[in-house]
Amino acid sequence: MREKQQKQMPLLEPVSDHPQARELEVISNIIDNTPTICGYVLQDLNRGKIIKRRTGARGMSADQVLRAAIVMRLFEFVYEELSFHIFDSRCLRRFCRIGFADKGFKKSALNANIKSLSDETWDLIFRALLGHAEQEGIEKGRKVRIDSTVVESNIHKPFDSVQLFDCVRVLTRLLQKARENFGAKVIFSDHQRRAKRRMVGIQYARGEKQRQPRYKDLLKITRKVIGYARSAEGILEQLSSADIRLLELINQIKHFSDLSEQVYNQTYRRVIQGETVPATQKVVSIFEDHTDVIVKDNRDTYYGHKVCLTGGASNLILDCVILEGNPADTDLVEQMLDRQQQLYGRYPLKVALDGGFASKDNLLKAKERKIKDICFAKKRGLKETDMCRSEYVYKKLRRFRAGIESGISWLKRSFGLTRCTWKGFRSFKCYVLASVVAANLLTMARKKLAAA
């Protein structure tokens, strides 16, 4: 049976005098002083499980899973590195509550337990820690700054030729698996080498005359392979449905066939018919199909998700919203302000925002919410005295807003928010929120150490 915390503390290493060890010790105390967060983790770990045994291995406690996840994001470890360092480091063993006699945890156990935490749970942990920061007087939420950034998905550049080759090789691999593992009489030809030659030829083509016939042949190959996959679906569905692995394979073939159809159609429309395909109708990766196309400042194009962040005067991140699509910043102001009211039970007194959020309508909405001073980094036709009580207050808030830029840079450099390496949209949200939680814990620890 899983436990919220270990009933008896193991024999631990003494505290080191290293600065990083002191930070980990303070973070550990914050987790101990916010006991509800381990309860949230425990609910996810036990979801859908009925465990009655009282003997044998009990696995990781909820407290250990949370601590291991925080270590992973603090140091940007992958699971294999996390397993090694938790076993090898005295400080990390102490932080994760692993005693002298314990062997640590394998990467498979760490993966299974950390990935079982949902994005809703990470959001609850995030909010509980903000409550702790308010009680400790670290952050009151009276003066905030808001900006957005992009966290990229872990995909290659979405060239149409490369995506078509991905479709061919993935569907062919699944069809081979159906034939070899389940003895299904699936009829298909392996066109992977031909598809790869066409893809490379397209990339090195010197003009449209060379590129067009190669695209036509690659589209023809892709169409054939999609046809093989559709035929295989019917053959596999006639086999025994009692095998879970077979049902999973059928679902995978259907999933990738549907995505391959979309990739085929968007490429045909763009290359053969000469259409401009809107970003909302594009699939930019068959592996991370949740990925959005984000165009910033009509200049840079990113592939991932827009993330809107609210920072406080203490440098804590007070809110984090992971968005779908590419909504304009001007459409987010009302939502972000209302979320502050939900978090703290009141609106902030002063708000500083990036210039992309500026509009007369947003200024009116902020004033309706009794926000005394609101500063847009770019005026967009607004007067300083309309936004703030004086020009002096506007300039101070404008300088204050610049601090969120350094906060975003810190999250990207130190917590991996440049690119999400976890698969799927659910895991994408968990990755971002876990990184923000780890950053907030480190910020609180440093504030407490500085005040001591």
Residue, then its C-alpha position, 0 to 999 in steps of 0.5 A: m500500500r502506498e503511503k503519504q509519508q514514511k511512518q518511520m524516518p530512515l537513518l539519514e546523512p547529516v546536513s552538508d554546509h554547501p550552499q546548494a545543500r542548504e537550499l535543498e534543506v530549506i526546500s525540504n522544510i517548505i514541503d514538510n510545512t505544506p503537508t496537503i501537497c503530498g496528499y494530492v500526489l497520493q491521490d494520483l498514485n493510488r488512482g484506479k488501484i486497489i491494493k490490499r497487501r500489507t507485506g512486501a515492497r511498498g514502492m515510493s511514498a508520495d513524499q519521495v515521488l514529489r521530491a524526486a520530481i522536484v530534483m529532476r526539474l531543479f537539475e534538468f536530469v533525465y530519468e537515468e541521470l535522476s536514478f544515478h544521482i539520487f543513489d550517488s549524492r549524499c545531499l539528494r539522498r537526504f532530500c529524497r528521504i532515502g536512508f543508508a540501507d536503501k538502494g535508491f530507485k530504478k529509472s523505470a520506477l521513477n518514470a512510472n511514478i512521476k508520470s502518474l502525476s496529472d497537470e491538475t495535481w501540479d496546479l494544486i501543488f503550485r497554488a498550495l505553495l503560493g499560499h505558503a509564500e503568502q503566509e510567510g510574507i514572501e509574496k502578497g500579490r499586490k504588484v504583478r507583471i504579466d508576459s507570455t512566452v513559447v515553450e517548444s515541443n520536442i520535434h524537428k522542423p516540420f518540412d512537408s517532405v520529412q513529415l511524409f517520410d515519417c508517415v511512411r516509416v511509422l505506418t510500415r513499422l506498425l504493419q511489420k509488427a502486425r505481421e510478425n507479432f500477431g501473424a496477421k495476413v497483412i499485404f503491403s510493400d516496404h517503400q521506406r527506401r524509395a520514400k527516403r530518396r524522394m525526401v532527400g531529393i526534395q531537400y537538395a532540389r535546386g528549383e521547382k522543376q526538380r522538386q515538383p516531380r519528387y513531391k508527386d512521387l512521395l505523395k503517391i508512396t504515402r497514399k499507397v502506405i495509407g491504403y495498406a494501413r486502412s486495409a490492415e485495420g479491417i484484417l486486425e479487427q477480425l482477429s481475437s479482441a481479447d489481446i490488449r496488445l492487439l487492440e493497442l496496435i489497432n488504435q495506433i494504426k488508426h491514430f497514425s493513419d488519420l494523421s498521415e491523411q492530414v499530412y498528405n492533404q495539407t501537402y497536396r494542397r500546398v505543393i500541387q494545388g498551390e494553396t496557402v494552408p492556414a496554421t490552424q489546419k496544419v499538423v506539424s508533427i505526427f508524434e506531437d500532434h498537439t503542437d501549435v504554430i506560434v508566430k511572434d512579431n510576424r518574424d519568428t515562428y515557433y512550434g509548441h505552446k504559448v505560455c502566459l506567466t504572471g510574476g510578483a515583486s518577490n520574483l515568484i511566478l504567481d500564475c502559469v497558463i498553458l494555452e492552445g492555439n495562438p491567441a493574441d496577447t490582447d485577448l488574455v488580459e481579462q483572463m489573467l487578471d481574473r485568475q489573480q482574483q481567484l488566487y488571492g481573493r482580490y485584484p492586485l493594486k498595480v499591474a505591469l504588462d508587455g506592450g502586446f497586451a495594450s489596448k483601450d478596451n483592456l485598460l477599461k477592463a482593468k480600471e473596472r476591476k479597481i486596479k489603481d495603476i496599469c502599465f503597458a510597456k508600449k502606449r499604443g495611443l494611450k496616455e501615461t496619466d490614463m494608465c497610472r496616477s502619474e508619469y512617475v508611477y508609470k515609469k517605475l512600473r515600466r521598469f518593474r515589468a522588465g523583471i519578468e523578462s529575466g524571470i522567463s530567461w531564468l526558467k528557460r536556461s535553468f529549468g528547461l522551459t526552452r523545449c519540453t522533452w516529455k511526450g503528449f499534451r498532458s505531459f507537456k503541461c506537467y513538464v511546464l508546471a513542474s518546472v515552475v513549481a521547482a523554480n518557485l521553491l528555489t526562489m522561496a528557499r533563497k529568500k528565506l536564507a537571505a533573511a536568516 
